[in-house]
Amino acid sequence: MPHNIHRNLNKLKHHSGIHASTAFVPKNTIKHQNKLKSFLINIYAFKFFSGCVFLYPVMSIMFIENGVSNIQVSILFAMWAFFVFIFQPFMGNFGDKYSRKKILLLGQFAKMLCFGIFILFPNFTGYLIGFIFWGIQWAIEASVCEAFVYDELLCLKSRNKYTEVSGKMLAFKDLGFLLSTTGSFIAVMMGYNFIIMLTIISMFLSIFFIHRINMIQPTSFLKTEKESILKNIKIGAQVIKKIKYCFLIMFILSCVGAIAELDDYIGLLGTEIGVPLTFIGGLFAIANIAETIGGLTAKFFTKLSIKFISIIIFIMGGLFALTAFSDVKTIWPILFFVYFFYAIIKISLTVKIQNAVPSSRRSMVLSLLDMLGELSIMIFYGIVTIGSVLDGYRLGYLFCGVAIMILSVIGILFIKEIKKLRNQPCCTIKN
């Protein structure tokens, strides 16, 4: 009798469409999904508050109002890039040896210290010292954060989500920056120190959310504890050489990085064009809205060929050059398209590189690639400085735009013998 009841129940399940695969979800699957959801919520919140730098839109203006000259402003930004350049290999080495979560926490504390120095010493020397600590944080977030997220997703068996997650991280960071941009021009009436304090509070919140992440990847996942930094750099360089089309990708990333960091001068360019101070934040906002849209749609452009990307960079250089002839109305669409293309290209190339790099060398490889980007940024900062001294920031942007166009043409000529790689992986390790 019990056997018949059991058989009848099975028949009922069969006819009602209830099957084992749908009627029962393993506890391990639910636990895995919850861990992934928790990780994503915290990492997105971390990027959001890390991007809430209320000071950034008015930072260059604050420098000048506190007695820093135009040349000194360019020196500060160039030294900022230099500090990032110097710290990159060290942060990459630490990221492959120790807990990446703890290193990210250290970076946010360094950023808070930077803004504290800005309040205590509002002069050229104080800003320069502050940029040392911001350079440490920037170097950490540029390499360690991406490696941390990729390998967490790998351990959670969700590596295929990295493109989407990377795009959303950029989007949340830009949304945070957008909020801080709007807030900064409301809070500016309270003074620069008040804006800096808001920024410090945002950094504290970013620390809170990164601390809440329960790290999945074990420290033993990283296998470089006994290697010196020089050996780790050497091995990292060897890994980069094995990446297919590595030199072209490094070349493109250097151009893209320079384009991204030239937003440091948007405030000064806007005032020179005639944009009212209350609307300067809008220039940063339009750039961040474009990055947000680009980041959210980047997953649809992962198969772009290197040659096509070089053509897009040529167009971006042309748009940069056009800013020299723009006015209060035309500057907005130019900035939108430049930073929309930037987000797509940046994420597309980063994903291709991440898929090709072993976890034990991920932080170092990313740091070495970022070092190249910082080197190009310092060069472009110098170009802007020359233009600003000769005839203002419009001329500096014109010089940068022309330089980017020339570099992209060199890249296109260099790969003229390579067929379009639309249907081929762009970054695979050679056997």
C-alpha positions as CSV (number, residue, x, y, z in Angstrom):
1,M,0.0,0.0,0.0
2,P,2.7,2.6,0.9
3,H,4.4,1.6,-2.4
4,N,1.2,2.4,-4.3
5,I,0.8,5.8,-2.6
6,H,4.4,6.7,-3.5
7,R,3.9,5.6,-7.1
8,N,0.7,7.7,-7.3
9,L,2.5,10.7,-6.0
10,N,5.2,10.4,-8.6
11,K,2.5,10.2,-11.3
12,L,0.9,13.3,-9.9
13,K,4.2,15.2,-10.0
14,H,4.8,14.0,-13.5
15,H,1.4,15.1,-14.8
16,S,1.5,18.4,-13.0
17,G,4.9,19.3,-14.6
18,I,6.8,19.2,-11.2
19,H,10.3,17.7,-11.7
20,A,13.2,17.3,-9.3
21,S,15.3,19.9,-11.1
22,T,12.6,22.6,-10.5
23,A,11.0,21.4,-7.3
24,F,14.3,21.3,-5.4
25,V,17.1,23.8,-5.4
26,P,20.3,22.5,-3.7
27,K,21.4,24.5,-0.6
28,N,24.9,25.0,-2.1
29,T,23.4,26.8,-5.1
30,I,21.3,29.1,-2.9
31,K,24.4,29.8,-0.7
32,H,26.5,30.5,-3.8
33,Q,23.9,32.9,-5.2
34,N,23.6,34.7,-1.8
35,K,27.4,35.1,-1.6
36,L,27.6,36.5,-5.2
37,K,24.7,38.9,-4.5
38,S,26.3,40.1,-1.2
39,F,29.7,40.5,-2.9
40,L,28.2,42.5,-5.8
41,I,26.2,44.8,-3.5
42,N,29.2,45.7,-1.4
43,I,31.6,46.1,-4.3
44,Y,29.1,48.4,-6.2
45,A,28.6,50.4,-3.0
46,F,32.4,50.6,-2.5
47,K,32.9,52.0,-6.0
48,F,30.0,54.4,-5.6
49,F,31.3,56.0,-2.4
50,S,34.9,55.9,-3.7
51,G,33.7,57.9,-6.7
52,C,32.1,60.5,-4.4
53,V,35.0,63.0,-4.5
54,F,33.1,66.2,-3.9
55,L,36.3,68.2,-4.2
56,Y,37.2,67.0,-7.7
57,P,35.2,69.3,-9.9
58,V,36.5,72.4,-8.1
59,M,39.9,71.1,-7.2
60,S,41.9,72.9,-9.9
61,I,39.9,76.1,-9.2
62,M,40.7,75.8,-5.4
63,F,44.4,75.4,-6.2
64,I,44.4,78.7,-8.2
65,E,42.4,80.6,-5.6
66,N,44.9,79.4,-2.9
67,G,47.8,81.0,-4.8
68,V,48.9,78.1,-7.1
69,S,49.9,79.2,-10.6
70,N,48.8,77.6,-13.9
71,I,52.2,76.0,-14.3
72,Q,52.1,74.7,-10.7
73,V,48.6,73.2,-11.3
74,S,50.1,71.2,-14.2
75,I,53.1,70.2,-12.1
76,L,50.7,68.9,-9.4
77,F,48.7,66.8,-11.8
78,A,51.9,65.5,-13.5
79,M,53.4,64.6,-10.1
80,W,50.1,62.9,-9.2
81,A,50.5,60.7,-12.3
82,F,54.2,60.3,-11.4
83,F,53.4,59.1,-7.9
84,V,50.9,56.6,-9.3
85,F,53.6,55.5,-11.8
86,I,56.1,54.9,-9.0
87,F,53.7,53.1,-6.7
88,Q,52.1,50.8,-9.3
89,P,54.7,47.9,-9.2
90,F,54.8,47.9,-5.4
91,M,51.0,47.8,-5.1
92,G,50.8,45.1,-7.8
93,N,53.4,43.1,-6.0
94,F,51.6,43.4,-2.7
95,G,48.3,42.5,-4.5
96,D,49.8,39.2,-5.6
97,K,51.2,38.4,-2.1
98,Y,48.7,39.5,0.5
99,S,45.0,40.0,1.0
100,R,43.7,42.3,-1.7
101,K,40.8,43.3,0.5
102,K,43.2,44.6,3.2
103,I,45.2,46.5,0.5
104,L,42.0,48.1,-0.8
105,L,41.2,49.3,2.8
106,L,44.7,50.7,3.1
107,G,44.2,52.6,-0.1
108,Q,41.1,54.3,1.1
109,F,42.7,55.3,4.3
110,A,45.6,56.9,2.3
111,K,43.0,58.8,0.3
112,M,41.4,60.1,3.4
113,L,44.8,61.2,4.7
114,C,45.4,63.1,1.4
115,F,42.3,65.3,1.9
116,G,43.2,65.8,5.5
117,I,46.5,67.3,4.4
118,F,44.6,69.5,1.9
119,I,42.7,71.1,4.8
120,L,45.8,71.5,7.1
121,F,48.2,72.8,4.4
122,P,46.2,74.7,1.6
123,N,49.3,75.5,-0.5
124,F,51.4,74.0,-3.3
125,T,53.6,72.0,-0.9
126,G,50.6,70.6,1.0
127,Y,48.8,69.6,-2.2
128,L,51.9,67.9,-3.5
129,I,52.3,65.9,-0.3
130,G,48.6,65.0,-0.3
131,F,49.0,63.7,-3.9
132,I,51.6,61.2,-2.7
133,F,48.9,59.4,-0.6
134,W,46.3,59.8,-3.3
135,G,48.8,58.3,-5.7
136,I,49.1,55.2,-3.5
137,Q,45.3,54.9,-3.4
138,W,45.0,55.3,-7.2
139,A,47.7,52.7,-7.8
140,I,45.8,50.3,-5.6
141,E,42.4,50.8,-7.1
142,A,43.7,50.7,-10.7
143,S,45.3,47.3,-10.3
144,V,44.4,45.5,-7.1
145,C,40.7,46.2,-7.2
146,E,40.2,44.8,-10.7
147,A,42.3,41.7,-9.8
148,F,40.3,41.3,-6.6
149,V,36.9,41.4,-8.4
150,Y,38.0,39.1,-11.2
151,D,39.3,36.4,-8.9
152,E,36.4,36.7,-6.5
153,L,34.0,36.1,-9.5
154,L,36.3,33.2,-10.6
155,C,36.1,31.6,-7.1
156,L,32.3,32.1,-7.2
157,K,32.2,30.4,-10.6
158,S,30.9,33.6,-12.2
159,R,33.8,34.7,-14.3
160,N,31.5,35.1,-17.3
161,K,29.9,38.0,-15.5
162,Y,33.1,40.0,-15.3
163,T,32.3,42.2,-18.3
164,E,28.9,43.1,-16.9
165,V,30.3,43.6,-13.4
166,S,33.2,45.7,-14.6
167,G,30.8,47.9,-16.6
168,K,28.5,48.3,-13.6
169,M,31.4,49.1,-11.3
170,L,32.4,52.0,-13.6
171,A,28.8,53.1,-13.8
172,F,28.4,53.1,-10.0
173,K,31.6,55.0,-9.6
174,D,30.5,57.6,-12.2
175,L,27.1,57.9,-10.5
176,G,28.9,58.6,-7.2
177,F,31.0,61.2,-9.0
178,L,27.8,62.6,-10.6
179,L,26.2,63.0,-7.2
180,S,29.3,64.6,-5.7
181,T,29.6,66.9,-8.8
182,T,26.1,68.2,-8.2
183,G,26.6,68.5,-4.5
184,S,29.9,70.2,-4.7
185,F,28.5,73.3,-6.5
186,I,25.8,73.5,-3.9
187,A,28.2,73.0,-1.0
188,V,30.8,75.4,-2.4
189,M,29.0,78.2,-0.7
190,M,30.1,76.6,2.6
191,G,33.7,76.8,1.6
192,Y,36.3,74.3,0.3
193,N,37.0,72.8,3.7
194,F,33.3,71.7,4.0
195,I,33.5,70.1,0.5
196,I,36.7,68.2,1.6
197,M,35.0,67.0,4.7
198,L,32.1,65.6,2.6
199,T,34.7,63.8,0.6
200,I,36.4,62.3,3.7
201,I,32.9,61.0,4.9
202,S,32.4,59.3,1.5
203,M,35.8,57.6,1.8
204,F,34.8,56.4,5.2
205,L,31.6,54.8,3.8
206,S,33.7,53.2,1.0
207,I,35.9,51.6,3.7
208,F,32.7,50.3,5.5
209,F,31.4,48.5,2.4
210,I,34.8,47.0,1.4
211,H,35.2,45.8,5.0
212,R,31.8,44.0,4.8
213,I,32.9,41.8,1.9
214,N,33.5,38.2,3.0
215,M,36.5,37.3,0.9
216,I,36.1,34.0,-1.0
217,Q,39.5,33.7,-2.6
218,P,42.0,32.3,0.0
219,T,45.4,34.0,0.4
220,S,47.0,30.7,-0.7
221,F,45.4,31.4,-4.0
222,L,48.3,33.8,-4.5
223,K,51.6,32.0,-4.9
224,T,54.2,34.8,-5.0
225,E,55.0,35.1,-1.2
226,K,58.7,34.3,-1.5
227,E,59.4,36.3,-4.7
228,S,61.1,39.7,-4.7
229,I,59.4,42.6,-6.3
230,L,62.0,42.6,-9.1
231,K,61.4,39.0,-9.9
232,N,57.6,39.5,-9.8
233,I,58.0,42.5,-12.2
234,K,60.1,40.4,-14.6
235,I,57.6,37.5,-14.6
236,G,54.8,39.9,-15.0
237,A,56.5,41.4,-18.1
238,Q,57.0,37.9,-19.5
239,V,53.3,37.2,-19.1
240,I,52.4,40.5,-20.9
241,K,54.7,39.5,-23.8
242,K,52.8,36.2,-24.2
243,I,49.5,38.1,-24.6
244,K,48.5,38.1,-28.2
245,Y,48.9,41.6,-29.8
246,C,50.2,42.8,-26.4
247,F,52.2,45.8,-27.8
248,L,49.1,47.1,-29.7
249,I,47.0,46.8,-26.6
250,M,49.5,48.5,-24.4
251,F,49.8,51.3,-27.1
252,I,46.0,51.7,-27.2
253,L,45.6,51.7,-23.4
254,S,48.2,54.4,-23.1
255,C,46.2,56.6,-25.4
256,V,42.9,55.8,-23.7
257,G,44.4,56.5,-20.3
258,A,45.6,59.9,-21.4
259,I,42.2,60.8,-22.7
260,A,40.5,59.8,-19.5
261,E,42.9,61.8,-17.2
262,L,42.7,65.0,-19.2
263,D,39.4,65.6,-17.4
264,D,41.5,67.2,-14.7
265,Y,41.5,70.3,-16.9
266,I,37.8,70.3,-17.7
267,G,37.1,73.0,-15.1
268,L,39.8,75.3,-16.3
269,L,38.9,74.7,-19.9
270,G,35.2,75.4,-19.1
271,T,36.0,78.7,-17.4
272,E,38.2,79.7,-20.4
273,I,35.4,78.9,-22.8
274,G,33.0,81.0,-20.8
275,V,31.0,78.4,-18.9
276,P,29.6,79.9,-15.6
277,L,31.1,78.6,-12.4
278,T,27.8,77.2,-11.3
279,F,27.6,75.1,-14.5
280,I,31.2,73.8,-14.5
281,G,30.0,70.8,-12.6
282,G,27.7,70.1,-15.5
283,L,30.8,69.4,-17.7
284,F,32.0,66.8,-15.3
285,A,28.4,65.4,-15.0
286,I,28.0,65.0,-18.8
287,A,31.4,63.2,-19.0
288,N,30.3,60.8,-16.2
289,I,26.8,60.2,-17.6
290,A,28.6,59.2,-20.9
291,E,30.9,56.9,-19.0
292,T,28.0,55.4,-17.1
293,I,26.1,54.6,-20.4
294,G,29.3,53.3,-22.0
295,G,30.0,51.1,-19.0
296,L,26.5,49.6,-19.0
297,T,26.6,48.9,-22.7
298,A,30.3,47.7,-22.9
299,K,29.2,44.1,-22.7
300,F,27.8,44.4,-26.2
301,F,31.2,45.6,-27.6
302,T,33.6,42.9,-26.3
303,K,34.4,41.6,-29.8
304,L,35.6,44.9,-31.3
305,S,38.8,44.4,-33.3
306,I,42.0,46.2,-32.4
307,K,42.0,48.0,-35.7
308,F,38.5,49.3,-35.2
309,I,39.3,50.5,-31.7
310,S,42.3,52.4,-33.2
311,I,39.9,54.1,-35.6
312,I,37.6,55.1,-32.7
313,I,40.6,56.6,-30.9
314,F,41.4,58.6,-34.0
315,I,37.8,60.0,-33.8
316,M,38.2,60.7,-30.1
317,G,41.4,62.6,-30.8
318,G,39.6,64.7,-33.4
319,L,36.8,65.5,-30.9
320,F,39.5,66.6,-28.4
321,A,41.0,68.9,-31.0
322,L,37.5,70.4,-31.6
323,T,37.3,71.6,-28.0
324,A,39.8,74.3,-29.0
325,F,37.1,75.7,-31.3
326,S,34.0,74.9,-29.1
327,D,31.8,77.3,-27.2
328,V,29.4,77.1,-24.3
329,K,26.9,75.1,-26.4
330,T,29.1,72.7,-28.4
331,I,31.4,71.6,-25.6
332,W,28.7,69.4,-24.1
333,P,28.2,66.9,-26.9
334,I,31.9,66.7,-27.6
335,L,32.6,65.6,-24.0
336,F,29.7,63.1,-24.1
337,F,31.0,61.2,-27.1
338,V,34.6,61.2,-26.0
339,Y,33.9,59.6,-22.6
340,F,31.2,57.3,-24.0
341,F,33.8,55.8,-26.3
342,Y,36.4,55.8,-23.6
343,A,34.3,53.6,-21.3
344,I,33.6,51.0,-24.0
345,I,37.2,50.7,-25.1
346,K,38.6,50.7,-21.6
347,I,36.3,47.8,-20.4
348,S,36.6,45.9,-23.6
349,L,40.4,45.8,-23.5
350,T,40.5,45.1,-19.7
351,V,38.3,42.1,-20.1
352,K,40.4,40.7,-22.9
353,I,43.5,41.1,-20.7
354,Q,41.9,39.7,-17.6
355,N,40.9,36.5,-19.4
356,A,44.5,35.9,-20.5
357,V,46.3,36.5,-17.2
358,P,46.9,33.9,-14.4
359,S,45.5,34.8,-11.0
360,S,48.8,34.7,-9.3
361,R,50.2,37.5,-11.6
362,R,47.0,39.5,-12.1
363,S,47.8,42.5,-9.9
364,M,51.3,42.8,-11.2
365,V,50.3,42.6,-14.9
366,L,47.6,45.2,-14.4
367,S,49.9,47.5,-12.5
368,L,52.6,47.3,-15.2
369,L,50.0,48.2,-17.9
370,D,48.7,51.1,-15.7
371,M,52.3,52.3,-15.4
372,L,52.5,52.7,-19.2
373,G,49.2,54.6,-19.0
374,E,50.5,56.9,-16.3
375,L,53.7,57.6,-18.3
376,S,51.6,58.7,-21.3
377,I,49.4,60.8,-18.9
378,M,52.5,62.7,-17.7
379,I,53.5,63.4,-21.3
380,F,50.0,64.7,-22.2
381,Y,50.0,66.8,-19.0
382,G,53.2,68.4,-20.3
383,I,51.5,69.0,-23.7
384,V,48.6,70.7,-22.0
385,T,51.0,72.8,-20.0
386,I,52.8,74.0,-23.1
387,G,49.5,74.9,-24.7
388,S,48.2,76.7,-21.7
389,V,51.4,78.8,-21.4
390,L,51.4,79.7,-25.0
391,D,47.7,80.6,-25.5
392,G,45.5,78.9,-22.8
393,Y,43.9,75.5,-22.2
394,R,42.1,75.5,-25.6
395,L,45.4,75.3,-27.3
396,G,46.6,72.6,-24.9
397,Y,43.5,70.5,-25.8
398,L,44.2,71.1,-29.5
399,F,47.8,69.8,-29.1
400,C,46.6,66.7,-27.2
401,G,43.9,66.0,-29.8
402,V,46.3,66.2,-32.7
403,A,48.8,64.0,-30.8
404,I,46.2,61.4,-30.2
405,M,45.2,61.4,-33.8
406,I,48.8,60.9,-34.9
407,L,49.3,58.1,-32.5
408,S,46.2,56.3,-33.6
409,V,47.3,56.6,-37.2
410,I,50.6,55.0,-36.3
411,G,48.7,52.2,-34.6
412,I,46.5,51.6,-37.7
413,L,49.5,51.5,-40.0
414,F,51.3,49.2,-37.6
415,I,48.5,46.7,-37.8
416,K,47.6,47.0,-41.5
417,E,48.7,43.5,-42.1
418,I,46.5,42.1,-39.4
419,K,43.0,41.0,-40.4
420,K,40.1,42.2,-38.3
421,L,39.7,40.1,-35.2
422,R,36.0,40.5,-34.6
423,N,35.4,36.8,-34.3
424,Q,38.8,36.0,-32.6
425,P,39.9,36.3,-29.0
426,C,42.2,39.3,-28.9
427,C,44.2,38.3,-25.8
428,T,45.0,34.7,-25.7
429,I,48.2,33.2,-24.3
430,K,50.5,31.8,-27.0
431,N,51.4,28.2,-26.6
